């Protein structure tokens, strides 16, 4: 009597979709973030971002040409308020110093504070929000490679004041002894604008108190004023940052299968 035929193992091509589905299901299952893991991810993302950003070839000629082109375009569409704002702020010393330190430090302080707030108060939404920020930061690198751009303060015409350098702002990477540590022509898109808008959206979406939501509206707007007042960015750099953030939200939704708003505030540690 013939033995019953045994099931042959599934070919690799048939197993691949199953493995892919399991991976997608794993990525899309909300789970509580683990502090040490998240610290490692954030440190790795920012380290790689900084390394690549600062290793972009120093194409000064293209960066200057692009800067003149951006400035001319803004004048054509009459959104070129940077020069007026730069000179107005420079005329008031205490205001200039305040704006300088806003530019140098709040970019990191506020973003870090919002990440901590999401981690502690909204653990079910933290991973998706962090993913948006990571995608946005990674996408910005393409802009730095493809479109080197000199900030207004480096225009050969010398129209703009470099307020951060003039007032010897402590901790600045855009001038002085530390400027060689940072790519001076990585201005498009502006991650000051992108990160601040990410903070604002997170606060507006999830904060319970109206005054915190108001801060979520004011902070990205204040950031745009600061980056233009200091001569470090054009208005269009900020627009580029916002568009990059929008792409980051789109990629997060594609990865997780839902928008950031659809995640619950709390989830179990192990689904």
Helices and strands as residue ranges (DSSP letters): H 12-28, H 35-54, H 60-77, H 82-90, H 93-101, I 102-106, H 107-121, H 123-146, G 152-154, H 163-166, G 176-181, H 191-206, H 210-229, H 235-256, G 260-262
